[in-house]
Amino acid sequence: MSITYKSKRKKELFLKIIVYIFLAVFSGIFIFPLLWMVSTSLKPETQIFTFPPQLIPRPVVWQNYPTAVSLLKFGTTLINTLIIVIGNVIGSIFSSSLVAYSFARLRWPGRDFFFILLLSTMMIPSMVTLLPVFIVFNKLGWVNTFKPLIIPSFFGSPFSIFLVRQFFMTIPNDLSDAARIDGCSEFMIYLRIILPLSKAILAVIAIFSFIGAWSDFLGPLIYLNDDKKWTLGLMLYAMRSAQAWGIHWPALMAGSTLMTLPIIIIFFFTQKTFIQNITLTGIKG
């Protein structure tokens, strides 16, 4: 009996080792482009296209980062990017939670039909609505302003509404019923009971909105014509032709590293909360 148990344990251990090796290899494959970007950002230009490729820069050229900051006009573009990002985060949290409350906690005619209709809009490719939306914003005189990049977030995102709605449905209805007995209106129940209990899923929505707005390239490219209003992504793209003698690859990679750094930091500090709360959204619904 003990021999069978030991052989079973050895087999399980062997399978775990194989799985860990497999995961380590594939993790290395996926992380290598990031390592190469950081490595290139610290190289002198003479080492960029050497063969065989050199992963560790010798010498380390820290000057590439001040050069990237200068070419990116980092102060101005960072402020522009943060204005758009903060506006999107606030708009997404406000609109998604408010609409999700209606779908999850209130009963009104056609609620389920309109929820399905809302989810069906996720199947419409963004390229299909790109031109009509641009025409609308152009008629409103919003082109070359931040409004087309911020205001749509205040009308809700179907995916964010779905996530928040699923989380709201896990909150016991008894809490709302008790508040109604005490004379609370629906808005006060939403504001004082539901939102404080939903900080975790709202944090997930904030992370989604931050990453989407921070890395957005197409939106600013279409709506922002004045380079004083450009975001980091647009200015990073413009760096390809900023130098008369060609692309300054180390500075370009330094700029890419600076732009990627906030997303990496957010991922490492919030990955546990993020994964747990994405899982919770499927408990009920």
C-alpha positions as CSV (number, residue, x, y, z in Angstrom):
1,M,0.0,0.0,0.0
2,S,2.8,2.4,1.0
3,I,4.7,1.5,-2.2
4,T,1.7,2.4,-4.3
5,Y,1.3,5.7,-2.4
6,K,5.0,6.6,-2.9
7,S,4.9,5.8,-6.6
8,K,1.7,8.0,-6.9
9,R,3.5,10.9,-5.1
10,K,6.5,10.5,-7.3
11,K,4.3,10.6,-10.4
12,E,2.5,13.8,-9.1
13,L,5.9,15.4,-8.4
14,F,7.2,14.6,-11.8
15,L,4.1,16.0,-13.5
16,K,4.4,19.2,-11.4
17,I,8.1,19.6,-12.5
18,I,7.1,19.2,-16.1
19,V,4.3,21.7,-15.8
20,Y,6.6,24.2,-14.0
21,I,9.3,23.8,-16.7
22,F,6.7,24.3,-19.4
23,L,5.4,27.4,-17.8
24,A,8.9,28.8,-17.2
25,V,9.9,28.3,-20.8
26,F,6.7,30.0,-22.1
27,S,7.0,32.8,-19.6
28,G,10.5,33.4,-20.8
29,I,9.3,33.6,-24.4
30,F,6.6,36.2,-23.5
31,I,8.9,38.3,-21.2
32,F,11.8,38.3,-23.6
33,P,10.5,41.3,-25.7
34,L,10.1,43.4,-22.6
35,L,13.7,42.5,-21.4
36,W,15.0,43.3,-24.9
37,M,13.2,46.7,-24.8
38,V,14.8,47.6,-21.5
39,S,18.2,46.3,-22.6
40,T,18.0,48.4,-25.8
41,S,17.0,51.5,-23.9
42,L,20.4,51.3,-22.1
43,K,22.6,50.5,-25.0
44,P,24.8,52.9,-27.1
45,E,23.6,53.2,-30.7
46,T,26.6,51.2,-31.9
47,Q,25.3,48.0,-30.1
48,I,21.7,48.1,-31.5
49,F,22.3,46.0,-34.6
50,T,25.3,44.1,-33.6
51,F,25.5,40.3,-34.4
52,P,25.3,38.2,-32.4
53,P,22.8,40.3,-30.5
54,Q,24.0,41.5,-27.1
55,L,21.4,41.4,-24.3
56,I,23.5,43.0,-21.6
57,P,24.5,46.5,-22.6
58,R,28.2,47.4,-22.3
59,P,28.5,50.2,-21.3
60,V,25.2,51.1,-19.8
61,V,24.0,54.5,-21.3
62,W,21.6,56.1,-18.8
63,Q,21.6,59.3,-21.0
64,N,19.1,57.6,-23.3
65,Y,16.4,58.3,-20.7
66,P,16.9,62.1,-20.4
67,T,17.0,62.1,-24.2
68,A,13.7,60.3,-24.4
69,V,12.2,62.6,-21.8
70,S,13.3,65.6,-23.9
71,L,12.0,64.2,-27.2
72,L,8.7,63.1,-25.7
73,K,8.2,66.6,-24.2
74,F,7.4,64.5,-21.2
75,G,5.9,67.1,-18.9
76,T,3.3,68.3,-21.4
77,T,2.4,64.9,-22.9
78,L,2.2,63.3,-19.4
79,I,-0.3,65.9,-18.2
80,N,-2.4,65.5,-21.4
81,T,-2.4,61.7,-20.9
82,L,-3.3,62.0,-17.2
83,I,-6.2,64.3,-18.0
84,I,-7.7,61.8,-20.4
85,V,-6.9,58.8,-18.1
86,I,-8.4,60.4,-15.0
87,G,-11.5,61.5,-16.9
88,N,-12.0,58.0,-18.3
89,V,-11.6,56.4,-14.9
90,I,-14.1,58.7,-13.2
91,G,-16.5,58.4,-16.1
92,S,-16.3,54.6,-16.2
93,I,-16.8,54.1,-12.5
94,F,-19.7,56.5,-12.3
95,S,-21.6,55.4,-15.4
96,S,-20.9,51.6,-15.1
97,S,-22.0,51.4,-11.4
98,L,-25.1,53.5,-12.0
99,V,-26.3,51.6,-15.0
100,A,-25.3,48.2,-13.4
101,Y,-27.4,49.1,-10.3
102,S,-30.4,49.6,-12.5
103,F,-29.9,46.2,-14.2
104,A,-29.1,44.3,-11.1
105,R,-31.2,45.8,-8.2
106,L,-34.2,47.4,-9.8
107,R,-37.2,45.8,-11.5
108,W,-38.6,47.6,-14.5
109,P,-40.4,46.5,-17.7
110,G,-37.9,45.3,-20.4
111,R,-34.9,45.2,-18.1
112,D,-33.6,41.8,-19.3
113,F,-34.2,42.7,-22.9
114,F,-32.3,45.9,-22.7
115,F,-29.5,44.2,-20.8
116,I,-29.1,41.6,-23.6
117,L,-29.3,44.5,-26.1
118,L,-26.5,46.3,-24.3
119,L,-24.4,43.1,-24.3
120,S,-25.0,42.6,-28.1
121,T,-23.3,46.0,-28.8
122,M,-20.1,44.3,-27.7
123,M,-20.2,42.4,-31.0
124,I,-20.1,45.5,-33.1
125,P,-16.5,46.2,-34.3
126,S,-15.2,49.6,-33.3
127,M,-14.1,50.3,-36.8
128,V,-17.8,50.1,-38.0
129,T,-18.7,53.1,-35.7
130,L,-15.5,55.0,-36.1
131,L,-16.6,57.2,-39.0
132,P,-20.1,58.0,-37.8
133,V,-18.9,58.9,-34.3
134,F,-16.2,61.1,-35.8
135,I,-18.8,62.9,-37.9
136,V,-20.9,63.5,-34.8
137,F,-18.0,64.9,-32.8
138,N,-16.9,67.0,-35.7
139,K,-20.4,68.6,-36.0
140,L,-20.2,69.3,-32.2
141,G,-16.9,71.0,-32.7
142,W,-15.1,68.6,-30.4
143,V,-12.3,67.6,-32.7
144,N,-8.9,68.7,-31.5
145,T,-10.1,68.7,-27.9
146,F,-10.1,66.1,-25.1
147,K,-13.9,65.8,-25.1
148,P,-14.2,62.9,-27.6
149,L,-11.7,61.0,-25.5
150,I,-13.3,61.6,-22.1
151,I,-17.1,62.2,-22.4
152,P,-18.0,58.8,-24.0
153,S,-16.8,57.1,-20.8
154,F,-19.6,58.8,-18.9
155,F,-22.1,56.8,-21.0
156,G,-20.8,53.4,-19.9
157,S,-18.9,50.5,-21.3
158,P,-21.0,47.3,-21.9
159,F,-18.2,45.1,-20.6
160,S,-17.7,47.2,-17.4
161,I,-21.5,47.4,-16.9
162,F,-21.7,43.6,-17.2
163,L,-18.9,43.0,-14.6
164,V,-20.3,45.5,-12.1
165,R,-23.9,44.1,-12.6
166,Q,-22.7,40.6,-11.9
167,F,-21.0,41.7,-8.7
168,F,-24.0,43.7,-7.5
169,M,-26.2,40.6,-7.9
170,T,-24.0,38.8,-5.2
171,I,-24.9,41.5,-2.6
172,P,-27.9,40.2,-0.5
173,N,-31.2,42.0,-1.3
174,D,-32.0,42.0,2.5
175,L,-29.7,45.0,2.9
176,S,-31.6,47.0,0.3
177,D,-34.9,45.9,1.8
178,A,-33.9,47.0,5.3
179,A,-32.7,50.4,3.9
180,R,-36.1,50.9,2.1
181,I,-37.9,50.2,5.4
182,D,-35.8,52.9,7.0
183,G,-36.9,55.3,4.3
184,C,-33.9,55.3,2.0
185,S,-34.4,56.2,-1.6
186,E,-33.0,54.0,-4.4
187,F,-30.2,56.5,-5.0
188,M,-29.2,56.6,-1.3
189,I,-29.2,52.8,-1.2
190,Y,-26.9,52.9,-4.3
191,L,-24.7,55.5,-2.8
192,R,-24.5,54.5,0.9
193,I,-24.9,50.7,0.8
194,I,-24.1,49.2,-2.6
195,L,-21.0,51.3,-3.6
196,P,-19.2,50.9,-0.2
197,L,-19.6,47.1,-0.6
198,S,-18.4,47.2,-4.2
199,K,-15.0,48.9,-3.8
200,A,-13.2,45.8,-5.1
201,I,-15.0,45.5,-8.4
202,L,-14.9,49.3,-8.9
203,A,-11.2,49.0,-8.5
204,V,-11.1,46.5,-11.3
205,I,-13.1,48.8,-13.5
206,A,-10.7,51.6,-12.7
207,I,-7.7,49.4,-13.6
208,F,-9.4,48.5,-17.0
209,S,-10.2,52.1,-17.7
210,F,-6.7,53.3,-16.8
211,I,-4.9,50.7,-19.0
212,G,-7.3,51.3,-21.9
213,A,-6.9,55.1,-21.8
214,W,-3.2,55.1,-21.0
215,S,-2.4,52.9,-24.0
216,D,-5.0,54.3,-26.4
217,F,-3.3,55.4,-29.6
218,L,-6.1,55.4,-32.2
219,G,-8.4,57.9,-30.4
220,P,-5.8,60.6,-29.9
221,L,-4.5,60.0,-33.4
222,I,-7.9,60.8,-34.9
223,Y,-9.1,63.6,-32.6
224,L,-6.0,65.5,-31.6
225,N,-4.3,67.6,-34.3
226,D,-2.4,70.1,-32.2
227,D,0.9,68.6,-31.0
228,K,0.6,70.5,-27.7
229,K,-2.4,68.3,-26.9
230,W,-0.7,65.0,-27.9
231,T,-0.5,62.1,-25.5
232,L,2.5,60.0,-24.6
233,G,1.5,57.4,-27.2
234,L,1.3,59.9,-30.0
235,M,4.5,61.6,-29.1
236,L,6.3,58.3,-28.9
237,Y,5.1,57.5,-32.4
238,A,6.3,60.9,-33.6
239,M,9.8,60.1,-32.1
240,R,10.4,57.8,-35.0
241,S,11.0,60.8,-37.2
242,A,12.1,63.3,-34.6
243,Q,15.7,63.1,-35.5
244,A,16.9,64.3,-38.9
245,W,19.5,61.6,-39.1
246,G,17.1,58.7,-38.5
247,I,15.4,56.9,-35.6
248,H,17.2,57.1,-32.3
249,W,16.5,53.5,-31.2
250,P,17.8,53.6,-27.7
251,A,15.8,56.8,-26.9
252,L,12.7,55.2,-28.5
253,M,13.1,52.1,-26.4
254,A,13.6,54.3,-23.3
255,G,10.4,56.2,-24.1
256,S,8.6,52.9,-24.6
257,T,9.9,51.6,-21.2
258,L,8.7,54.8,-19.4
259,M,5.3,54.4,-21.0
260,T,5.0,50.7,-20.1
261,L,6.3,51.1,-16.5
262,P,3.0,52.4,-14.9
263,I,1.0,49.4,-16.4
264,I,3.6,46.9,-15.0
265,I,3.5,48.6,-11.6
266,I,-0.3,48.5,-11.5
267,F,-0.3,44.8,-12.5
268,F,2.2,43.7,-9.8
269,F,0.4,45.6,-7.1
270,T,-3.1,44.7,-8.0
271,Q,-3.0,41.3,-9.7
272,K,-4.3,39.3,-6.7
273,T,-7.3,41.6,-6.2
274,F,-7.9,41.9,-9.9
275,I,-8.1,38.1,-10.4
276,Q,-10.2,37.5,-7.3
277,N,-12.8,40.0,-8.2
278,I,-13.0,39.0,-11.9
279,T,-13.8,35.5,-10.6
280,L,-16.4,36.8,-8.2
281,T,-18.4,38.4,-11.1
282,G,-19.5,34.9,-12.2
283,I,-20.9,33.7,-8.9
284,K,-24.5,34.8,-9.6
285,G,-26.4,36.0,-12.7
